[in-house]
Amino acid sequence: MSYDERRGGGGGGGYRGGGGGGRGPSGPRESHEAVCSKCGKQTTVPFKPTEGRPVYCRDCFSSMPRDR
Ligand SMILES: [Zn+2]
């Protein structure tokens, strides 16, 4: 079993690794600052937070009880 440890589960994966800190022309992914609606911690989400919709930080999101 030679599973790549760096391949942490979390969807996506396969980002450009291997040195050369060059940013892509369009950026790998967006980062929007938001405040977690659960713990109130400031976090960044890969999507634009919508007003009225709760935003959770990674921590809360992963430990959130899946509502079906
Ligand atoms: Zn949180």
N, CA, C, O and the ligand as a Tripos MOL2 file, in Angstrom:
@<TRIPOS>MOLECULE
protein
  273   271    69     0     0
PROTEIN
NO_CHARGES

@<TRIPOS>ATOM
      1 N           0.8430   -1.2060    0.0000 N.3       1 MET1
      2 CA          0.0000    0.0000    0.0000 C.3       1 MET1
      3 C           0.8720    1.2460    0.0000 C.2       1 MET1
      4 O           1.4770    1.5970    1.0130 O.2       1 MET1
      5 N           0.9230    1.8750   -1.0910 N.am      2 SER2
      6 CA          1.7400    3.0930   -1.1410 C.3       2 SER2
      7 C           0.8390    4.2760   -1.4640 C.2       2 SER2
      8 O           0.9370    4.9130   -2.5130 O.2       2 SER2
      9 N          -0.0180    4.5260   -0.5340 N.am      3 TYR3
     10 CA         -0.9460    5.6340   -0.7390 C.3       3 TYR3
     11 C          -0.2800    6.9590   -0.3800 C.2       3 TYR3
     12 O           0.3800    7.0900    0.6520 O.2       3 TYR3
     13 N          -0.4650    7.8890   -1.2210 N.am      4 ASP4
     14 CA          0.1610    9.1900   -0.9570 C.3       4 ASP4
     15 C          -0.4660    9.8330    0.2730 C.2       4 ASP4
     16 O          -1.6720   10.0730    0.3280 O.2       4 ASP4
     17 N           0.3730   10.0990    1.2400 N.am      5 GLU5
     18 CA         -0.1630   10.6930    2.4730 C.3       5 GLU5
     19 C          -0.6810   12.0990    2.2250 C.2       5 GLU5
     20 O          -1.6150   12.5700    2.8740 O.2       5 GLU5
     21 N          -0.0560   12.7380    1.2850 N.am      6 ARG6
     22 CA         -0.4590   14.1270    1.0350 C.3       6 ARG6
     23 C          -1.8740   14.1850    0.4840 C.2       6 ARG6
     24 O          -2.4970   15.2460    0.4630 O.2       6 ARG6
     25 N          -2.3570   13.0940    0.0590 N.am      7 ARG7
     26 CA         -3.6950   13.1090   -0.5270 C.3       7 ARG7
     27 C          -4.7440   13.0470    0.5600 C.2       7 ARG7
     28 O          -5.4740   12.0620    0.6760 O.2       7 ARG7
     29 N          -4.8190   14.0830    1.3440 N.am      8 GLY8
     30 CA         -5.8180   14.0820    2.4110 C.3       8 GLY8
     31 C          -7.2030   14.1780    1.8270 C.2       8 GLY8
     32 O          -7.4310   14.9000    0.8570 O.2       8 GLY8
     33 N          -8.0970   13.4720    2.3990 N.am      9 GLY9
     34 CA         -9.4570   13.5330    1.8660 C.3       9 GLY9
     35 C         -10.0050   14.9380    2.0120 C.2       9 GLY9
     36 O          -9.6820   15.6390    2.9710 O.2       9 GLY9
     37 N         -10.7960   15.3330    1.1090 N.am     10 GLY10
     38 CA        -11.3720   16.6680    1.2190 C.3      10 GLY10
     39 C         -11.8210   17.1570   -0.1360 C.2      10 GLY10
     40 O         -11.9890   18.3570   -0.3500 O.2      10 GLY10
     41 N         -12.0070   16.2610   -1.0180 N.am     11 GLY11
     42 CA        -12.4900   16.6670   -2.3270 C.3      11 GLY11
     43 C         -11.4090   17.3740   -3.1150 C.2      11 GLY11
     44 O         -10.4530   17.8910   -2.5380 O.2      11 GLY11
     45 N         -11.5470   17.3980   -4.3650 N.am     12 GLY12
     46 CA        -10.5650   18.0910   -5.1850 C.3      12 GLY12
     47 C          -9.2330   17.3820   -5.1500 C.2      12 GLY12
     48 O          -9.1050   16.2580   -5.6350 O.2      12 GLY12
     49 N          -8.2720   18.0160   -4.5940 N.am     13 GLY13
     50 CA         -6.9560   17.4090   -4.5750 C.3      13 GLY13
     51 C          -6.3160   17.5100   -5.9430 C.2      13 GLY13
     52 O          -6.9850   17.8170   -6.9290 O.2      13 GLY13
     53 N          -5.0670   17.2620   -6.0010 N.am     14 GLY14
     54 CA         -4.4100   17.3200   -7.2940 C.3      14 GLY14
     55 C          -3.9640   18.7330   -7.6180 C.2      14 GLY14
     56 O          -3.9160   19.1240   -8.7840 O.2      14 GLY14
     57 N          -3.6440   19.4790   -6.6080 N.am     15 TYR15
     58 CA         -3.1590   20.8250   -6.8690 C.3      15 TYR15
     59 C          -1.7240   20.7560   -7.3450 C.2      15 TYR15
     60 O          -1.0220   19.7670   -7.1320 O.2      15 TYR15
     61 N          -1.3180   21.7900   -7.9700 N.am     16 ARG16
     62 CA          0.0330   21.8080   -8.4690 C.3      16 ARG16
     63 C           1.0230   21.8220   -7.3210 C.2      16 ARG16
     64 O           1.0600   22.7650   -6.5300 O.2      16 ARG16
     65 N           1.7930   20.8140   -7.2370 N.am     17 GLY17
     66 CA          2.8190   20.8140   -6.1890 C.3      17 GLY17
     67 C           4.1740   20.9700   -6.8350 C.2      17 GLY17
     68 O           4.2660   21.2380   -8.0330 O.2      17 GLY17
     69 N           5.1790   20.8130   -6.0940 N.am     18 GLY18
     70 CA          6.5090   20.8410   -6.7000 C.3      18 GLY18
     71 C           7.0540   22.2390   -6.8940 C.2      18 GLY18
     72 O           7.2520   22.6700   -8.0300 O.2      18 GLY18
     73 N           7.2900   22.9240   -5.8570 N.am     19 GLY19
     74 CA          8.0310   24.1990   -5.9110 C.3      19 GLY19
     75 C           7.5050   25.1840   -6.9350 C.2      19 GLY19
     76 O           6.4170   25.0110   -7.4850 O.2      19 GLY19
     77 N           8.2850   26.2120   -7.1820 N.am     20 GLY20
     78 CA          7.8700   27.2480   -8.1340 C.3      20 GLY20
     79 C           6.6080   27.9250   -7.6570 C.2      20 GLY20
     80 O           5.5190   27.5650   -8.1020 O.2      20 GLY20
     81 N           6.7120   28.8620   -6.7950 N.am     21 GLY21
     82 CA          5.4970   29.4900   -6.2700 C.3      21 GLY21
     83 C           4.9090   30.4510   -7.2680 C.2      21 GLY21
     84 O           4.8810   31.6600   -7.0360 O.2      21 GLY21
     85 N           4.4500   29.9340   -8.3510 N.am     22 GLY22
     86 CA          3.8720   30.8370   -9.3540 C.3      22 GLY22
     87 C           2.3670   30.7710   -9.3210 C.2      22 GLY22
     88 O           1.7740   29.6970   -9.4210 O.2      22 GLY22
     89 N           1.7660   31.9050   -9.1830 N.am     23 ARG23
     90 CA          0.3060   31.9080   -9.1010 C.3      23 ARG23
     91 C          -0.2840   31.7900  -10.4910 C.2      23 ARG23
     92 O           0.2180   32.3820  -11.4470 O.2      23 ARG23
     93 N          -1.3160   31.0470  -10.5900 N.am     24 GLY24
     94 CA         -1.9540   30.8980  -11.9010 C.3      24 GLY24
     95 C          -2.5640   32.2160  -12.3190 C.2      24 GLY24
     96 O          -2.7700   33.1040  -11.4910 O.2      24 GLY24
     97 N          -2.8440   32.3410  -13.5580 N.am     25 PRO25
     98 CA         -3.4390   33.5640  -14.0880 C.3      25 PRO25
     99 C          -4.8320   33.8080  -13.5220 C.2      25 PRO25
    100 O          -5.2460   34.9500  -13.3230 O.2      25 PRO25
    101 N          -5.5270   32.7430  -13.2750 N.am     26 SER26
    102 CA         -6.8850   32.8850  -12.7530 C.3      26 SER26
    103 C          -6.9570   32.5270  -11.2740 C.2      26 SER26
    104 O          -8.0140   32.5950  -10.6480 O.2      26 SER26
    105 N          -5.8180   32.1490  -10.7400 N.am     27 GLY27
    106 CA         -5.8290   31.7600   -9.3270 C.3      27 GLY27
    107 C          -6.3660   30.3630   -9.1820 C.2      27 GLY27
    108 O          -7.2780   29.9560   -9.9020 O.2      27 GLY27
    109 N          -5.8070   29.6390   -8.2630 N.am     28 PRO28
    110 CA         -6.2420   28.2630   -8.0330 C.3      28 PRO28
    111 C          -7.6620   28.2110   -7.5140 C.2      28 PRO28
    112 O          -8.4650   27.3790   -7.9360 O.2      28 PRO28
    113 N          -7.9590   29.1030   -6.6010 N.am     29 ARG29
    114 CA         -9.3250   29.1360   -6.0920 C.3      29 ARG29
    115 C          -9.5350   30.4080   -5.2920 C.2      29 ARG29
    116 O          -8.5990   30.9930   -4.7470 O.2      29 ARG29
    117 N         -10.7690   30.8070   -5.2400 N.am     30 GLU30
    118 CA        -11.0560   32.0610   -4.5560 C.3      30 GLU30
    119 C         -11.0410   31.8760   -3.0520 C.2      30 GLU30
    120 O         -11.1740   30.7700   -2.5280 O.2      30 GLU30
    121 N         -10.8780   32.9770   -2.3950 N.am     31 SER31
    122 CA        -10.8940   32.9400   -0.9370 C.3      31 SER31
    123 C         -11.6270   34.1640   -0.4300 C.2      31 SER31
    124 O         -11.1720   35.2990   -0.5710 O.2      31 SER31
    125 N         -12.7570   33.9000    0.1540 N.am     32 HIS32
    126 CA        -13.5420   35.0090    0.6710 C.3      32 HIS32
    127 C         -13.5670   34.9560    2.1780 C.2      32 HIS32
    128 O         -13.7940   33.9120    2.7880 O.2      32 HIS32
    129 N         -13.3320   36.0900    2.7460 N.am     33 GLU33
    130 CA        -13.3550   36.1280    4.2040 C.3      33 GLU33
    131 C         -14.7860   36.0910    4.6950 C.2      33 GLU33
    132 O         -15.6750   36.7520    4.1590 O.2      33 GLU33
    133 N         -14.9760   35.3020    5.7210 N.am     34 ALA34
    134 CA        -16.3160   35.1890    6.2820 C.3      34 ALA34
    135 C         -16.2020   34.8440    7.7600 C.2      34 ALA34
    136 O         -15.1480   34.4390    8.2500 O.2      34 ALA34
    137 N         -17.3010   35.0170    8.4380 N.am     35 VAL35
    138 CA        -17.3200   34.6850    9.8580 C.3      35 VAL35
    139 C         -18.2060   33.4770   10.0680 C.2      35 VAL35
    140 O         -19.3460   33.4250    9.6060 O.2      35 VAL35
    141 N         -17.6690   32.5320   10.7600 N.am     36 CYS36
    142 CA        -18.4250   31.3120   11.0130 C.3      36 CYS36
    143 C         -19.6980   31.6290   11.7870 C.2      36 CYS36
    144 O         -19.6800   32.3570   12.7800 O.2      36 CYS36
    145 N         -20.7840   31.0730   11.3150 N.am     37 SER37
    146 CA        -22.0650   31.3380   11.9720 C.3      37 SER37
    147 C         -22.2320   30.5010   13.2220 C.2      37 SER37
    148 O         -23.1710   30.6850   13.9960 O.2      37 SER37
    149 N         -21.3260   29.6020   13.4010 N.am     38 LYS38
    150 CA        -21.4540   28.7110   14.5500 C.3      38 LYS38
    151 C         -20.5500   29.1420   15.6970 C.2      38 LYS38
    152 O         -21.0130   29.3530   16.8180 O.2      38 LYS38
    153 N         -19.2810   29.2680   15.4140 N.am     39 CYS39
    154 CA        -18.3520   29.6130   16.4860 C.3      39 CYS39
    155 C         -17.9110   31.0700   16.4120 C.2      39 CYS39
    156 O         -17.2590   31.5790   17.3240 O.2      39 CYS39
    157 N         -18.2710   31.7290   15.3260 N.am     40 GLY40
    158 CA        -17.9450   33.1380   15.2120 C.3      40 GLY40
    159 C         -16.4950   33.3930   14.8560 C.2      40 GLY40
    160 O         -16.0080   34.5190   14.9500 O.2      40 GLY40
    161 N         -15.8300   32.3700   14.4580 N.am     41 LYS41
    162 CA        -14.4340   32.5210   14.0860 C.3      41 LYS41
    163 C         -14.3260   33.0030   12.6450 C.2      41 LYS41
    164 O         -15.1330   32.6540   11.7820 O.2      41 LYS41
    165 N         -13.3190   33.8000   12.4230 N.am     42 GLN42
    166 CA        -13.1430   34.2820   11.0540 C.3      42 GLN42
    167 C         -12.4730   33.1930   10.2250 C.2      42 GLN42
    168 O         -11.5120   32.5550   10.6550 O.2      42 GLN42
    169 N         -12.9940   33.0090    9.0640 N.am     43 THR43
    170 CA        -12.4580   31.9630    8.2080 C.3      43 THR43
    171 C         -12.5270   32.3900    6.7670 C.2      43 THR43
    172 O         -13.0290   33.4680    6.4490 O.2      43 THR43
    173 N         -12.0400   31.5720    5.9240 N.am     44 THR44
    174 CA        -12.1120   31.8780    4.5020 C.3      44 THR44
    175 C         -12.8290   30.7410    3.7940 C.2      44 THR44
    176 O         -12.5990   29.5620    4.0630 O.2      44 THR44
    177 N         -13.6780   31.1250    2.9090 N.am     45 VAL45
    178 CA        -14.4250   30.1070    2.1830 C.3      45 VAL45
    179 C         -14.0910   30.2270    0.7010 C.2      45 VAL45
    180 O         -13.8320   31.3190    0.1950 O.2      45 VAL45
    181 N         -14.1000   29.1100    0.0280 N.am     46 PRO46
    182 CA        -13.7710   29.0920   -1.4000 C.3      46 PRO46
    183 C         -14.9020   29.6120   -2.2740 C.2      46 PRO46
    184 O         -14.8280   29.5850   -3.5020 O.2      46 PRO46
    185 N         -15.9280   30.0760   -1.6250 N.am     47 PHE47
    186 CA        -17.0520   30.6130   -2.4100 C.3      47 PHE47
    187 C         -17.4730   31.9430   -1.8140 C.2      47 PHE47
    188 O         -17.1080   32.2820   -0.6890 O.2      47 PHE47
    189 N         -18.2250   32.6660   -2.5660 N.am     48 LYS48
    190 CA        -18.6740   33.9490   -2.0590 C.3      48 LYS48
    191 C         -19.8070   33.7420   -1.0810 C.2      48 LYS48
    192 O         -20.8580   33.2080   -1.4360 O.2      48 LYS48
    193 N         -19.5930   34.1630    0.1430 N.am     49 PRO49
    194 CA        -20.6340   33.9960    1.1550 C.3      49 PRO49
    195 C         -21.8920   34.7660    0.7910 C.2      49 PRO49
    196 O         -21.8440   35.9530    0.4700 O.2      49 PRO49
    197 N         -22.9920   34.0830    0.8470 N.am     50 THR50
    198 CA        -24.2490   34.7240    0.4950 C.3      50 THR50
    199 C         -24.8980   35.3050    1.7350 C.2      50 THR50
    200 O         -24.9320   34.6820    2.7960 O.2      50 THR50
    201 N         -25.4030   36.4920    1.5760 N.am     51 GLU51
    202 CA        -26.0550   37.1240    2.7170 C.3      51 GLU51
    203 C         -27.2930   36.3430    3.1190 C.2      51 GLU51
    204 O         -28.0870   35.9210    2.2770 O.2      51 GLU51
    205 N         -27.4350   36.1640    4.3980 N.am     52 GLY52
    206 CA        -28.6020   35.4230    4.8570 C.3      52 GLY52
    207 C         -28.3180   33.9390    5.0210 C.2      52 GLY52
    208 O         -29.0560   33.2060    5.6800 O.2      52 GLY52
    209 N         -27.2270   33.5270    4.4000 N.am     53 ARG53
    210 CA        -26.8970   32.1010    4.5230 C.3      53 ARG53
    211 C         -25.7460   31.9180    5.4990 C.2      53 ARG53
    212 O         -24.7520   32.6440    5.4550 O.2      53 ARG53
    213 N         -25.8930   30.9560    6.3630 N.am     54 PRO54
    214 CA        -24.8500   30.7190    7.3550 C.3      54 PRO54
    215 C         -23.5670   30.1940    6.7220 C.2      54 PRO54
    216 O         -23.5800   29.3910    5.7900 O.2      54 PRO54
    217 N         -22.4820   30.6750    7.2600 N.am     55 VAL55
    218 CA        -21.1920   30.2090    6.7640 C.3      55 VAL55
    219 C         -20.4530   29.5270    7.9180 C.2      55 VAL55
    220 O         -20.4300   30.0290    9.0410 O.2      55 VAL55
    221 N         -19.8770   28.4230    7.6300 N.am     56 TYR56
    222 CA        -19.1650   27.7020    8.6770 C.3      56 TYR56
    223 C         -17.6950   27.5710    8.3300 C.2      56 TYR56
    224 O         -17.3080   27.4370    7.1690 O.2      56 TYR56
    225 N         -16.9060   27.6130    9.3670 N.am     57 CYS57
    226 CA        -15.4880   27.4270    9.1470 C.3      57 CYS57
    227 C         -15.2320   25.9400    8.9000 C.2      57 CYS57
    228 O         -16.1080   25.0920    9.0700 O.2      57 CYS57
    229 N         -14.0410   25.6730    8.5080 N.am     58 ARG58
    230 CA        -13.7280   24.2850    8.1670 C.3      58 ARG58
    231 C         -13.9860   23.3540    9.3370 C.2      58 ARG58
    232 O         -14.4920   22.2420    9.1880 O.2      58 ARG58
    233 N         -13.6220   23.8490   10.4890 N.am     59 ASP59
    234 CA        -13.7500   23.0130   11.6670 C.3      59 ASP59
    235 C         -15.2100   22.6410   11.9200 C.2      59 ASP59
    236 O         -15.5520   21.4700   12.0910 O.2      59 ASP59
    237 N         -16.0410   23.6470   11.9390 N.am     60 CYS60
    238 CA        -17.4570   23.4040   12.2050 C.3      60 CYS60
    239 C         -18.0910   22.6280   11.0460 C.2      60 CYS60
    240 O         -18.9470   21.7640   11.2380 O.2      60 CYS60
    241 N         -17.6510   22.9600    9.8810 N.am     61 PHE61
    242 CA        -18.2490   22.3180    8.7090 C.3      61 PHE61
    243 C         -18.0390   20.8120    8.7310 C.2      61 PHE61
    244 O         -18.9420   20.0350    8.4200 O.2      61 PHE61
    245 N         -16.8300   20.4190    9.1040 N.am     62 SER62
    246 CA        -16.5390   18.9830    9.0890 C.3      62 SER62
    247 C         -17.1830   18.2820   10.2710 C.2      62 SER62
    248 O         -17.4350   17.0770   10.2340 O.2      62 SER62
    249 N         -17.4450   19.0500   11.3190 N.am     63 SER63
    250 CA        -18.0380   18.4020   12.4870 C.3      63 SER63
    251 C         -19.5220   18.7010   12.5770 C.2      63 SER63
    252 O         -20.1660   18.5420   13.6140 O.2      63 SER63
    253 N         -20.0260   19.1400   11.4410 N.am     64 MET64
    254 CA        -21.4470   19.4690   11.4300 C.3      64 MET64
    255 C         -22.2660   18.2210   11.1590 C.2      64 MET64
    256 O         -21.9380   17.4280   10.2770 O.2      64 MET64
    257 N         -23.3160   18.0580   11.9120 N.am     65 PRO65
    258 CA        -24.1890   16.8990   11.6820 C.3      65 PRO65
    259 C         -24.8800   17.0030   10.3430 C.2      65 PRO65
    260 O         -25.6880   17.9020   10.1130 O.2      65 PRO65
    261 N         -24.5680   16.1090    9.4970 N.am     66 ARG66
    262 CA        -25.1520   16.1250    8.1550 C.3      66 ARG66
    263 C         -26.6670   16.0390    8.2530 C.2      66 ARG66
    264 O         -27.2210   15.0750    8.7810 O.2      66 ARG66
    265 N         -27.3020   17.0390    7.7480 N.am     67 ASP67
    266 CA        -28.7580   17.0260    7.7990 C.3      67 ASP67
    267 C         -29.2770   16.3120    6.5530 C.2      67 ASP67
    268 O         -29.7380   16.9290    5.5920 O.2      67 ASP67
    269 N         -29.1860   15.0750    6.6100 N.am     68 ARG68
    270 CA        -29.6190   14.2500    5.4860 C.3      68 ARG68
    271 C         -28.8650   14.6110    4.2360 C.2      68 ARG68
    272 O         -29.0970   14.0180    3.1820 O.2      68 ARG68
    273 ZN        -16.7890   27.5470   13.2100 Zn       69 ZN69
@<TRIPOS>BOND
     1     1     2 1
     2     2     3 1
     3     3     4 2
     4     3     5 am
     5     5     6 1
     6     6     7 1
     7     7     8 2
     8     7     9 am
     9     9    10 1
    10    10    11 1
    11    11    12 2
    12    11    13 am
    13    13    14 1
    14    14    15 1
    15    15    16 2
    16    15    17 am
    17    17    18 1
    18    18    19 1
    19    19    20 2
    20    19    21 am
    21    21    22 1
    22    22    23 1
    23    23    24 2
    24    23    25 am
    25    25    26 1
    26    26    27 1
    27    27    28 2
    28    27    29 am
    29    29    30 1
    30    30    31 1
    31    31    32 2
    32    31    33 am
    33    33    34 1
    34    34    35 1
    35    35    36 2
    36    35    37 am
    37    37    38 1
    38    38    39 1
    39    39    40 2
    40    39    41 am
    41    41    42 1
    42    42    43 1
    43    43    44 2
    44    43    45 am
    45    45    46 1
    46    46    47 1
    47    47    48 2
    48    47    49 am
    49    49    50 1
    50    50    51 1
    51    51    52 2
    52    51    53 am
    53    53    54 1
    54    54    55 1
    55    55    56 2
    56    55    57 am
    57    57    58 1
    58    58    59 1
    59    59    60 2
    60    59    61 am
    61    61    62 1
    62    62    63 1
    63    63    64 2
    64    63    65 am
    65    65    66 1
    66    66    67 1
    67    67    68 2
    68    67    69 am
    69    69    70 1
    70    70    71 1
    71    71    72 2
    72    71    73 am
    73    73    74 1
    74    74    75 1
    75    75    76 2
    76    75    77 am
    77    77    78 1
    78    78    79 1
    79    79    80 2
    80    79    81 am
    81    81    82 1
    82    82    83 1
    83    83    84 2
    84    83    85 am
    85    85    86 1
    86    86    87 1
    87    87    88 2
    88    87    89 am
    89    89    90 1
    90    90    91 1
    91    91    92 2
    92    91    93 am
    93    93    94 1
    94    94    95 1
    95    95    96 2
    96    95    97 am
    97    97    98 1
    98    98    99 1
    99    99   100 2
   100    99   101 am
   101   101   102 1
   102   102   103 1
   103   103   104 2
   104   103   105 am
   105   105   106 1
   106   106   107 1
   107   107   108 2
   108   107   109 am
   109   109   110 1
   110   110   111 1
   111   111   112 2
   112   111   113 am
   113   113   114 1
   114   114   115 1
   115   115   116 2
   116   115   117 am
   117   117   118 1
   118   118   119 1
   119   119   120 2
   120   119   121 am
   121   121   122 1
   122   122   123 1
   123   123   124 2
   124   123   125 am
   125   125   126 1
   126   126   127 1
   127   127   128 2
   128   127   129 am
   129   129   130 1
   130   130   131 1
   131   131   132 2
   132   131   133 am
   133   133   134 1
   134   134   135 1
   135   135   136 2
   136   135   137 am
   137   137   138 1
   138   138   139 1
   139   139   140 2
   140   139   141 am
   141   141   142 1
   142   142   143 1
   143   143   144 2
   144   143   145 am
   145   145   146 1
   146   146   147 1
   147   147   148 2
   148   147   149 am
   149   149   150 1
   150   150   151 1
   151   151   152 2
   152   151   153 am
   153   153   154 1
   154   154   155 1
   155   155   156 2
   156   155   157 am
   157   157   158 1
   158   158   159 1
   159   159   160 2
   160   159   161 am
   161   161   162 1
   162   162   163 1
   163   163   164 2
   164   163   165 am
   165   165   166 1
   166   166   167 1
   167   167   168 2
   168   167   169 am
   169   169   170 1
   170   170   171 1
   171   171   172 2
   172   171   173 am
   173   173   174 1
   174   174   175 1
   175   175   176 2
   176   175   177 am
   177   177   178 1
   178   178   179 1
   179   179   180 2
   180   179   181 am
   181   181   182 1
   182   182   183 1
   183   183   184 2
   184   183   185 am
   185   185   186 1
   186   186   187 1
   187   187   188 2
   188   187   189 am
   189   189   190 1
   190   190   191 1
   191   191   192 2
   192   191   193 am
   193   193   194 1
   194   194   195 1
   195   195   196 2
   196   195   197 am
   197   197   198 1
   198   198   199 1
   199   199   200 2
   200   199   201 am
   201   201   202 1
   202   202   203 1
   203   203   204 2
   204   203   205 am
   205   205   206 1
   206   206   207 1
   207   207   208 2
   208   207   209 am
   209   209   210 1
   210   210   211 1
   211   211   212 2
   212   211   213 am
   213   213   214 1
   214   214   215 1
   215   215   216 2
   216   215   217 am
   217   217   218 1
   218   218   219 1
   219   219   220 2
   220   219   221 am
   221   221   222 1
   222   222   223 1
   223   223   224 2
   224   223   225 am
   225   225   226 1
   226   226   227 1
   227   227   228 2
   228   227   229 am
   229   229   230 1
   230   230   231 1
   231   231   232 2
   232   231   233 am
   233   233   234 1
   234   234   235 1
   235   235   236 2
   236   235   237 am
   237   237   238 1
   238   238   239 1
   239   239   240 2
   240   239   241 am
   241   241   242 1
   242   242   243 1
   243   243   244 2
   244   243   245 am
   245   245   246 1
   246   246   247 1
   247   247   248 2
   248   247   249 am
   249   249   250 1
   250   250   251 1
   251   251   252 2
   252   251   253 am
   253   253   254 1
   254   254   255 1
   255   255   256 2
   256   255   257 am
   257   257   258 1
   258   258   259 1
   259   259   260 2
   260   259   261 am
   261   261   262 1
   262   262   263 1
   263   263   264 2
   264   263   265 am
   265   265   266 1
   266   266   267 1
   267   267   268 2
   268   267   269 am
   269   269   270 1
   270   270   271 1
   271   271   272 2
@<TRIPOS>SUBSTRUCTURE
     1 MET1         2 RESIDUE 1 A MET
     2 SER2         6 RESIDUE 1 A SER
     3 TYR3        10 RESIDUE 1 A TYR
     4 ASP4        14 RESIDUE 1 A ASP
     5 GLU5        18 RESIDUE 1 A GLU
     6 ARG6        22 RESIDUE 1 A ARG
     7 ARG7        26 RESIDUE 1 A ARG
     8 GLY8        30 RESIDUE 1 A GLY
     9 GLY9        34 RESIDUE 1 A GLY
    10 GLY10       38 RESIDUE 1 A GLY
    11 GLY11       42 RESIDUE 1 A GLY
    12 GLY12       46 RESIDUE 1 A GLY
    13 GLY13       50 RESIDUE 1 A GLY
    14 GLY14       54 RESIDUE 1 A GLY
    15 TYR15       58 RESIDUE 1 A TYR
    16 ARG16       62 RESIDUE 1 A ARG
    17 GLY17       66 RESIDUE 1 A GLY
    18 GLY18       70 RESIDUE 1 A GLY
    19 GLY19       74 RESIDUE 1 A GLY
    20 GLY20       78 RESIDUE 1 A GLY
    21 GLY21       82 RESIDUE 1 A GLY
    22 GLY22       86 RESIDUE 1 A GLY
    23 ARG23       90 RESIDUE 1 A ARG
    24 GLY24       94 RESIDUE 1 A GLY
    25 PRO25       98 RESIDUE 1 A PRO
    26 SER26      102 RESIDUE 1 A SER
    27 GLY27      106 RESIDUE 1 A GLY
    28 PRO28      110 RESIDUE 1 A PRO
    29 ARG29      114 RESIDUE 1 A ARG
    30 GLU30      118 RESIDUE 1 A GLU
    31 SER31      122 RESIDUE 1 A SER
    32 HIS32      126 RESIDUE 1 A HIS
    33 GLU33      130 RESIDUE 1 A GLU
    34 ALA34      134 RESIDUE 1 A ALA
    35 VAL35      138 RESIDUE 1 A VAL
    36 CYS36      142 RESIDUE 1 A CYS
    37 SER37      146 RESIDUE 1 A SER
    38 LYS38      150 RESIDUE 1 A LYS
    39 CYS39      154 RESIDUE 1 A CYS
    40 GLY40      158 RESIDUE 1 A GLY
    41 LYS41      162 RESIDUE 1 A LYS
    42 GLN42      166 RESIDUE 1 A GLN
    43 THR43      170 RESIDUE 1 A THR
    44 THR44      174 RESIDUE 1 A THR
    45 VAL45      178 RESIDUE 1 A VAL
    46 PRO46      182 RESIDUE 1 A PRO
    47 PHE47      186 RESIDUE 1 A PHE
    48 LYS48      190 RESIDUE 1 A LYS
    49 PRO49      194 RESIDUE 1 A PRO
    50 THR50      198 RESIDUE 1 A THR
    51 GLU51      202 RESIDUE 1 A GLU
    52 GLY52      206 RESIDUE 1 A GLY
    53 ARG53      210 RESIDUE 1 A ARG
    54 PRO54      214 RESIDUE 1 A PRO
    55 VAL55      218 RESIDUE 1 A VAL
    56 TYR56      222 RESIDUE 1 A TYR
    57 CYS57      226 RESIDUE 1 A CYS
    58 ARG58      230 RESIDUE 1 A ARG
    59 ASP59      234 RESIDUE 1 A ASP
    60 CYS60      238 RESIDUE 1 A CYS
    61 PHE61      242 RESIDUE 1 A PHE
    62 SER62      246 RESIDUE 1 A SER
    63 SER63      250 RESIDUE 1 A SER
    64 MET64      254 RESIDUE 1 A MET
    65 PRO65      258 RESIDUE 1 A PRO
    66 ARG66      262 RESIDUE 1 A ARG
    67 ASP67      266 RESIDUE 1 A ASP
    68 ARG68      270 RESIDUE 1 A ARG
    69 ZN69       273 GROUP 0 **** ****
